[in-house]
Amino acid sequence: MSRNQVFNLGGVNLKVSPLLLQPGDLIRSVNVETYPLGAKRKRPGYITYLGTMPNGSAVQDLATWTLNNGTQLWNYALAGGLLYYSTQGTGAWTICGNGTLSASGTLTTAAMENTLLVGDNVSATRHTTNGTSFTNTTSAPIAVSMTDYHQRIFAAGTASNLFWSNVGTPTDWTNDSSSVLIPGPGKLHSLFTTGARQGDSLIATKNSGKMFSYDEFVLNDLTTRLGPTSNRSIGSVENFRVYLNRLGFFRFSGSRPSLLSNAIERQIYNDRGSGIIGTTFDSAPGGAHQYRYYASIGTVTDDLTDETIPDAVAVYDFQQNEWWNYSFANRPTSFLSFTDASGSARFIFGGGSQCYEVVGTAVSDNGATINSVMEGVYTHGSPDLDKEWRYLRASANPGCEGHIQVAIGDTFTKGKKNWISLGDFTNGVVEYRFPSGSRGKLLFWKLSEASRNTRWQFYTFSVEANVIGEGK
């Protein structure tokens, strides 16, 4: 008889053969996060942020703007083609002056010299200096994406022309203003910048995935089609940009994109066609907050576990290089990370006609139960041999309402898993004996919990078993 202990619980890994997984790697992780390092806990819930949209329409996009004095800020929500503001992020949603945009548009913003410009790829570009009332910006193009670079505002037009404003004057698109045609298939899609260490360039992408760098003098083709397919999926962590492409999630820092999402590839595309649906690749919202990237990818079913995640959110943790999945009670249509007037970092998202704020003290999704589950497969170091499974010992926080379940067999087929509940974690540290006759090559283990009570934490587990045939 031998006993092995698992001290390090990791993220989802659907790429590696299940028989080669590290003992702590997971094949499912829904509404679970890593904390502290090596352990798991239930993700935080959320509460309502401000009131519902005054026109009752679904939130299309969110944005934020802070004046150069660092004390005055406004959050913006585009809903049903109307642009609303919230003064200091606490005031009630109020319609902006000249705030009628398009119900089919997506919000883009850029700020310079205490002036905010907004566009939606359909309506006239407009600007504000007081945060609440907008004026049409004469001669500025209709823009799908905007950013500030070298004291100019650059705007991606509705076709393939990249425009820019006068130096130091974001509202002047006549003097010292021009454009350049971005070649190649597709139309302009998104703009973002890289820092000096990565070449100090403006990056222009097209909806074909083509990427170009521009420094106001030289336009370079980055010879790749791995740019974002959804310009709404771009999130920033330090100088990295993370986004969705039809081949996965990529990280870009100035040279060439690098693939981040090998571990969850089967959720993105698979042989069954049950990954991300085609239209979602073009419109998925994403965003980053405190070293985590989030993207709302819709309902997906990977072809390894055959488990469906409704309204899935793919979550990547930069510090730990791990992927998880969330499943919110309200499907996010946009994300926004902002720093409030007191200097606190806050994270909100739009879901229907309401915005919500993720807070660490929330134990429900605005009153809805958070269904959390994590699942792994364990071979006891001998995937080719039968085991007589004897004991499972585990530790969690006292009062944890999670249940530990196991299924023993020789196959990964979902329908062949006969799940048996061993018990809960009310006492924190538990020891469970497997039922008589628990014999097989593979041990699937699963912790699941659905409550509106304190978030659980799961630290470690060990398994004791007899390996049949070992040493012969």
C-alpha positions in Angstrom: 0.0 0.0 0.0 1.3 3.5 -0.8 0.1 7.0 -0.2 0.7 10.1 -2.5 -0.1 13.6 -1.6 -1.1 16.5 -3.9 0.2 19.9 -2.6 -0.1 22.0 -5.7 -3.5 22.5 -7.4 -3.1 24.1 -10.8 -5.3 25.4 -13.6 -7.2 23.7 -16.4 -5.1 21.6 -18.8 -7.0 20.0 -21.7 -4.1 19.8 -24.1 -1.8 17.2 -22.4 -2.8 13.5 -22.4 -4.8 13.0 -19.2 -2.4 10.2 -18.2 0.5 12.7 -18.3 -1.1 15.4 -16.3 0.6 16.5 -13.1 -1.5 15.3 -10.1 -2.8 18.8 -9.3 -3.7 19.8 -12.8 -7.5 20.1 -13.5 -9.7 19.0 -16.3 -12.5 21.2 -15.1 -12.4 24.4 -13.0 -15.6 26.4 -13.0 -16.1 29.4 -10.7 -12.9 28.5 -8.9 -9.7 30.5 -8.5 -6.2 29.9 -7.2 -5.6 31.3 -3.7 -3.3 31.1 -1.9 -0.7 29.7 -4.3 -1.2 26.0 -4.8 -4.7 26.0 -3.2 -8.1 26.7 -4.6 -11.1 28.7 -3.5 -14.5 29.7 -4.8 -14.5 32.8 -6.9 -16.0 36.1 -5.6 -19.6 37.0 -6.5 -20.9 40.4 -7.6 -23.4 43.0 -6.7 -25.3 45.6 -8.7 -23.3 48.7 -9.8 -25.5 51.8 -10.0 -29.1 51.4 -11.4 -30.4 49.9 -14.6 -29.9 51.7 -17.8 -32.6 54.5 -18.0 -33.8 53.3 -21.4 -33.9 49.6 -20.3 -31.6 48.5 -23.1 -28.7 46.1 -22.8 -25.3 47.5 -22.1 -23.2 47.5 -25.3 -19.9 48.8 -24.0 -18.3 50.6 -21.0 -15.5 53.2 -20.8 -13.9 55.5 -18.2 -12.1 58.8 -18.3 -10.2 60.7 -15.6 -9.1 64.3 -16.0 -5.4 65.2 -15.7 -6.0 66.5 -12.2 -6.5 62.8 -11.2 -9.6 63.6 -9.1 -12.5 64.0 -11.5 -13.7 60.9 -13.4 -16.6 59.7 -15.4 -17.7 56.2 -16.2 -19.7 55.7 -19.5 -22.1 53.1 -20.6 -23.4 52.7 -24.2 -26.9 51.1 -24.1 -29.4 51.0 -27.0 -27.4 53.6 -28.9 -27.5 56.1 -26.0 -24.3 57.1 -24.2 -24.7 57.6 -20.4 -22.3 59.0 -17.8 -21.8 58.5 -14.1 -20.0 61.3 -12.4 -17.2 60.0 -10.2 -18.4 56.5 -10.9 -21.0 57.0 -8.2 -23.6 59.3 -9.7 -26.7 57.9 -11.4 -26.6 57.1 -15.1 -27.4 60.2 -17.0 -27.7 60.7 -20.7 -24.8 62.6 -22.2 -25.4 65.8 -24.1 -25.3 64.9 -27.9 -25.0 61.3 -26.7 -27.1 59.6 -29.3 -24.9 57.0 -31.0 -25.8 53.7 -32.7 -27.6 50.7 -31.3 -25.3 48.5 -33.4 -22.1 50.3 -32.6 -19.2 49.5 -30.3 -17.7 52.2 -28.1 -14.1 53.4 -28.7 -12.5 56.2 -26.7 -9.2 58.1 -26.6 -8.1 61.0 -24.4 -5.5 63.7 -24.7 -5.0 67.3 -23.3 -8.1 66.9 -21.0 -10.3 66.1 -24.0 -12.1 62.8 -24.5 -13.0 61.6 -28.0 -15.6 58.9 -28.5 -16.7 56.9 -31.6 -18.8 53.9 -32.4 -17.9 52.9 -36.0 -21.2 54.2 -37.2 -21.9 57.7 -35.9 -19.8 60.9 -36.1 -16.8 61.1 -33.8 -17.4 63.6 -31.0 -15.5 65.0 -28.0 -16.0 66.5 -24.5 -13.9 68.6 -22.1 -16.5 68.6 -19.3 -17.2 64.8 -19.3 -21.0 65.2 -19.7 -21.7 67.0 -23.0 -20.3 66.1 -26.4 -19.6 68.1 -29.5 -19.2 66.6 -33.0 -15.5 66.7 -34.0 -15.2 68.6 -37.3 -13.4 66.6 -40.0 -12.6 63.6 -37.7 -13.4 60.3 -39.3 -16.0 57.8 -38.2 -13.8 55.5 -36.1 -13.9 51.9 -35.1 -10.9 52.3 -32.8 -8.9 55.2 -31.4 -5.8 55.7 -29.3 -3.3 58.5 -28.4 0.2 58.2 -29.7 3.0 60.8 -30.0 0.7 63.6 -28.9 -1.8 62.8 -31.6 -5.1 60.9 -31.7 -5.0 58.1 -34.2 -8.3 56.7 -35.6 -9.0 53.6 -37.6 -11.6 54.5 -40.2 -14.4 52.3 -41.4 -12.3 50.9 -44.3 -8.5 50.7 -44.4 -7.3 54.3 -43.8 -5.5 55.2 -40.6 -6.1 58.9 -39.7 -4.5 61.2 -37.2 -5.1 64.6 -35.6 -2.9 67.6 -35.2 -0.1 67.4 -32.6 -1.4 68.4 -29.2 -4.9 69.3 -30.5 -7.2 66.2 -30.4 -10.1 68.2 -31.9 -8.1 69.5 -34.9 -8.3 67.0 -37.9 -7.6 69.7 -40.5 -4.1 71.2 -39.8 -1.1 68.9 -39.8 -3.6 66.0 -40.1 -3.5 63.2 -42.7 -3.9 59.5 -43.2 -2.2 56.4 -44.5 -3.7 53.4 -46.3 -3.1 50.1 -44.5 -2.7 47.5 -47.2 -3.7 43.8 -47.2 -7.0 42.0 -46.9 -9.8 43.1 -44.5 -10.6 46.4 -43.0 -9.1 48.2 -40.0 -10.2 46.7 -36.8 -8.2 47.9 -33.7 -5.4 50.2 -32.6 -3.1 50.0 -29.7 0.5 51.0 -28.8 3.7 49.4 -27.6 6.2 51.0 -25.2 9.7 52.2 -26.0 11.3 48.9 -24.9 9.3 47.1 -27.6 10.0 49.7 -30.3 7.5 52.4 -29.5 5.0 51.7 -32.2 1.4 52.1 -33.0 -0.1 48.7 -33.9 -2.9 48.7 -36.5 -4.8 45.4 -37.0 -7.3 44.3 -39.6 -10.3 42.0 -39.2 -8.4 39.5 -41.4 -5.9 39.1 -38.5 -3.2 41.2 -40.4 -1.0 43.4 -38.1 1.1 46.4 -38.9 3.4 48.7 -36.9 3.7 52.4 -37.6 6.0 55.0 -36.0 4.7 58.0 -38.1 7.5 57.4 -40.6 7.6 53.7 -41.5 4.8 51.3 -41.9 5.8 47.7 -41.3 3.9 44.5 -42.1 4.3 42.2 -39.2 3.7 39.3 -41.6 1.1 37.5 -39.4 -2.6 36.9 -39.3 -2.7 36.4 -35.6 -4.2 39.7 -34.7 -7.5 40.1 -32.8 -10.6 38.9 -34.5 -12.7 40.7 -31.8 -11.4 44.3 -31.2 -13.6 44.2 -28.1 -11.5 41.3 -26.6 -8.3 43.3 -26.2 -7.1 43.6 -22.6 -3.9 45.2 -21.2 -1.6 43.9 -18.5 1.4 46.1 -18.1 2.8 46.4 -21.7 1.1 43.1 -22.9 -2.0 43.1 -25.0 -4.2 39.9 -24.8 -6.9 39.2 -27.2 -8.9 36.5 -29.0 -8.2 35.1 -32.4 -9.8 32.1 -34.1 -6.7 30.1 -33.2 -6.8 31.0 -29.6 -5.9 33.7 -27.1 -2.7 35.5 -27.9 -0.3 37.8 -26.1 1.4 40.6 -27.9 4.2 42.9 -26.6 5.6 44.5 -29.8 7.3 41.8 -32.0 5.0 38.9 -32.8 2.0 37.4 -31.1 2.5 34.4 -28.8 -0.1 31.8 -28.1 -1.4 31.7 -24.5 -4.3 29.3 -24.6 -2.8 25.9 -25.4 -4.2 24.6 -22.1 -7.9 25.4 -23.1 -7.6 24.9 -26.9 -10.4 22.3 -26.8 -12.8 25.0 -25.5 -11.9 27.3 -28.3 -12.1 24.8 -31.2 -12.4 21.1 -31.3 -13.4 18.2 -33.7 -17.0 18.4 -32.6 -17.4 22.0 -33.3 -18.6 22.6 -29.8 -16.1 25.3 -28.9 -16.5 29.1 -29.4 -19.1 29.8 -32.1 -18.0 31.7 -35.2 -19.8 35.0 -34.5 -18.4 35.2 -31.0 -14.9 35.3 -32.3 -15.8 38.6 -33.9 -17.6 40.2 -31.0 -16.4 38.6 -27.7 -15.8 41.3 -25.0 -12.7 41.0 -22.9 -10.8 43.0 -20.3 -8.0 42.8 -17.7 -8.1 43.6 -14.0 -5.2 43.1 -11.5 -3.1 40.7 -13.5 -6.1 38.7 -14.7 -7.6 38.7 -18.2 -11.3 37.9 -18.7 -13.2 37.1 -22.0 -16.9 36.2 -22.3 -16.9 33.4 -24.9 -20.5 32.0 -24.7 -21.5 28.4 -24.0 -18.8 25.9 -24.8 -18.3 22.2 -24.5 -14.8 20.7 -24.7 -14.4 17.3 -26.4 -12.3 15.8 -23.6 -14.6 16.0 -20.6 -17.8 16.5 -22.7 -18.9 19.0 -20.0 -20.8 22.1 -21.0 -20.1 25.5 -19.4 -23.0 27.9 -20.0 -22.1 31.5 -20.7 -18.4 30.8 -20.0 -15.8 33.4 -19.2 -12.3 32.4 -19.9 -10.0 33.7 -17.2 -6.2 33.8 -17.5 -4.0 34.5 -14.5 -0.7 36.1 -15.6 1.1 35.6 -12.3 0.4 31.9 -12.2 0.1 31.2 -15.9 -3.2 29.4 -15.4 -6.5 29.2 -17.1 -9.9 28.8 -15.4 -13.5 29.2 -16.3 -16.2 31.4 -14.7 -19.9 31.1 -15.4 -21.7 34.2 -14.2 -25.4 34.3 -13.7 -25.5 37.3 -16.0 -23.6 36.9 -19.3 -21.1 39.8 -19.6 -21.4 42.0 -22.6 -18.5 44.3 -21.6 -15.8 44.7 -19.0 -14.3 47.7 -17.3 -11.5 48.1 -14.8 -11.2 51.5 -13.3 -9.6 53.4 -10.4 -12.2 55.3 -8.3 -11.9 58.7 -6.7 -10.4 57.1 -3.6 -7.7 55.3 -5.5 -9.3 51.8 -5.2 -9.2 49.5 -8.2 -12.7 48.3 -9.2 -14.0 45.8 -11.8 -17.4 46.0 -13.3 -19.2 44.4 -16.3 -22.4 44.9 -18.2 -25.0 42.2 -18.2 -28.4 42.9 -19.7 -29.6 46.4 -18.8 -27.7 46.4 -15.5 -24.0 46.8 -14.6 -22.5 44.6 -11.9 -19.4 44.9 -9.7 -17.2 41.9 -8.7 -16.3 42.3 -5.0 -14.4 39.9 -2.9 -16.9 39.9 -0.1 -19.8 38.9 -2.3 -20.8 35.2 -1.9 -23.5 35.2 -4.6 -24.1 36.5 -8.1 -26.4 39.3 -7.0 -28.4 36.8 -5.1 -28.0 33.8 -7.5 -26.2 30.8 -6.3 -22.6 30.3 -7.6 -22.2 26.7 -8.7 -18.5 25.9 -8.3 -16.8 22.7 -9.4 -13.3 21.4 -10.0 -12.3 18.1 -11.3 -9.1 16.2 -11.8 -7.9 12.7 -12.8 -5.4 10.8 -10.7 -3.4 7.7 -11.6 -1.3 7.1 -8.4 1.8 7.1 -10.7 0.8 3.9 -12.5 -1.8 4.7 -15.3 -1.4 1.2 -16.8 -2.2 -0.7 -13.7 -5.3 -1.4 -11.6 -5.4 0.1 -8.1 -7.4 -0.9 -5.1 -8.4 2.5 -3.8 -8.4 2.7 -0.1 -8.5 6.2 1.5 -8.8 9.8 0.5 -7.7 12.4 2.9 -8.2 16.1 2.3 -8.1 19.5 4.0 -10.3 22.6 3.4 -11.6 25.4 5.5 -13.8 24.3 8.4 -17.4 24.7 7.5 -16.8 24.2 3.8 -20.0 23.1 2.2 -18.3 21.4 -0.7 -18.7 17.7 -1.4 -16.0 15.4 -2.6 -17.0 12.9 -5.2 -15.0 10.1 -6.9 -15.5 7.9 -10.0 -13.3 4.9 -10.7 -12.8 3.4 -14.1 -10.6 2.8 -17.1 -12.1 5.3 -19.5 -12.6 9.0 -20.0 -16.1 8.6 -21.4 -18.5 10.9 -19.5 -21.3 8.4 -19.4 -19.1 5.7 -17.9 -18.3 7.8 -14.8 -20.2 6.5 -11.9 -19.9 9.4 -9.4 -19.9 8.4 -5.7 -20.2 11.0 -2.9 -17.7 10.4 -0.1 -18.9 13.3 2.1 -18.4 17.0 2.9 -15.8 19.2 4.6 -17.7 20.5 7.5 -14.8 19.7 9.8 -12.2 21.0 7.4 -9.8 18.0 7.6 -11.4 14.7 6.5 -10.6 11.1 5.9 -12.8 9.0 3.8 -12.6 5.3 3.0 -13.5 4.2 -0.5 -16.4 1.8 -0.8 -15.6 -1.9 -0.9 -14.6 -3.0 -4.4 -13.2 0.3 -5.6 -10.8 -0.9 -8.2 -9.7 0.6 -11.5 -6.9 2.3 -13.3 -8.2 5.9 -13.1 -9.5 7.9 -10.2 -11.6 10.9 -11.1 -12.1 13.3 -8.2 -14.5 16.3 -8.0 -15.3 18.9 -5.5 -18.5 20.7 -6.1 -20.4 23.3 -4.1 -23.5 25.5 -4.6 -24.3 27.9 -1.8 -24.8 31.6 -0.9 -22.5 31.2 2.1 -18.8 31.9 2.8 -16.4 31.1 0.0 -14.7 27.7 0.5 -11.0 27.0 0.3 -9.4 23.7 -0.6 -5.8 23.1 0.2 -4.5 19.6 -0.4 -5.5 15.9 -0.7 -3.8 12.5 -0.5 -4.8 9.1 -1.8 -3.9 5.7 -0.4 -4.1 2.7 -2.7 -2.7 -0.8 -3.4 -1.2 -1.0 -6.9 -2.2 -4.4 -8.4 0.6 -6.2 -10.2 3.3 -3.8 -9.2 6.7 -5.4 -8.8 5.8 -8.5 -10.8 
